Amino acid sequence: MTVNIQSLNSEGKTWTIVATKRTSEYSNVTLGENFLGEFIVKITPRVVGVYNYRITYDGDSQYAHAY
């Protein structure tokens, strides 16, 4: 699935997409491994400060949207 990483602006009013990632789809039931829905992202802000981030998912035919 595809998720969006969003950042809140300095006024605390608007969420902006800063990255879009596709989650892993690897699963190996025999070995007990399940990586479905995992992803890694590294965000480096240009200015020192406090940042708020959230992850959103628009949903699909099986799962509802989330943030």
One Martini backbone bead per residue (centre of mass of N, CA, C, O) as a GRO file, in nm:
protein
   67
    1MET     BB    1   0.100   0.033   0.012
    2THR     BB    2   0.025   0.380   0.015
    3VAL     BB    3   0.197   0.649   0.178
    4ASN     BB    4   0.184   0.958   0.362
    5ILE     BB    5   0.403   1.219   0.448
    6GLN     BB    6   0.344   1.470   0.691
    7SER     BB    7   0.354   1.830   0.749
    8LEU     BB    8   0.338   2.086   0.971
    9ASN     BB    9   0.303   2.397   0.984
   10SER     BB   10   0.401   2.671   1.179
   11GLU     BB   11   0.084   2.744   1.241
   12GLY     BB   12  -0.088   2.466   1.259
   13LYS     BB   13  -0.289   2.420   0.976
   14THR     BB   14  -0.104   2.263   0.752
   15TRP     BB   15  -0.084   1.981   0.552
   16THR     BB   16   0.213   1.835   0.398
   17ILE     BB   17   0.360   1.661   0.156
   18VAL     BB   18   0.700   1.503   0.178
   19ALA     BB   19   0.613   1.192   0.129
   20THR     BB   20   0.616   0.877  -0.059
   21LYS     BB   21   0.525   0.537   0.027
   22ARG     BB   22   0.586   0.195  -0.007
   23THR     BB   23   0.503  -0.082   0.124
   24SER     BB   24   0.555  -0.378   0.219
   25GLU     BB   25   0.498  -0.738   0.080
   26TYR     BB   26   0.629  -0.928   0.286
   27SER     BB   27   0.579  -1.291   0.340
   28ASN     BB   28   0.664  -1.565   0.587
   29VAL     BB   29   0.493  -1.800   0.744
   30THR     BB   30   0.697  -2.033   0.803
   31LEU     BB   31   0.900  -1.818   0.961
   32GLY     BB   32   0.720  -1.578   1.095
   33GLU     BB   33   0.718  -1.357   0.878
   34ASN     BB   34   0.601  -1.000   0.885
   35PHE     BB   35   0.614  -0.698   0.663
   36LEU     BB   36   0.350  -0.577   0.645
   37GLY     BB   37   0.344  -0.220   0.633
   38GLU     BB   38   0.640  -0.149   0.599
   39PHE     BB   39   0.870   0.140   0.653
   40ILE     BB   40   1.124   0.377   0.536
   41VAL     BB   41   1.218   0.713   0.649
   42LYS     BB   42   1.412   1.012   0.566
   43ILE     BB   43   1.412   1.331   0.733
   44THR     BB   44   1.565   1.655   0.646
   45PRO     BB   45   1.572   1.943   0.770
   46ARG     BB   46   1.677   2.275   0.700
   47VAL     BB   47   1.574   2.351   0.993
   48VAL     BB   48   1.584   2.414   1.307
   49GLY     BB   49   1.335   2.226   1.503
   50VAL     BB   50   0.992   2.168   1.533
   51TYR     BB   51   0.816   1.870   1.427
   52ASN     BB   52   0.524   1.754   1.251
   53TYR     BB   53   0.405   1.422   1.193
   54ARG     BB   54   0.228   1.216   0.945
   55ILE     BB   55   0.040   0.930   0.853
   56THR     BB   56  -0.122   0.834   0.545
   57TYR     BB   57  -0.425   0.657   0.431
   58ASP     BB   58  -0.672   0.614   0.179
   59GLY     BB   59  -0.731   0.335   0.102
   60ASP     BB   60  -0.946   0.051   0.017
   61SER     BB   61  -1.135  -0.233  -0.032
   62GLN     BB   62  -1.023  -0.341   0.268
   63TYR     BB   63  -0.928  -0.049   0.378
   64ALA     BB   64  -0.930   0.212   0.565
   65HIS     BB   65  -0.859   0.504   0.637
   66ALA     BB   66  -0.556   0.680   0.770
   67TYR     BB   67  -0.384   0.898   1.060
   0.00000   0.00000   0.00000
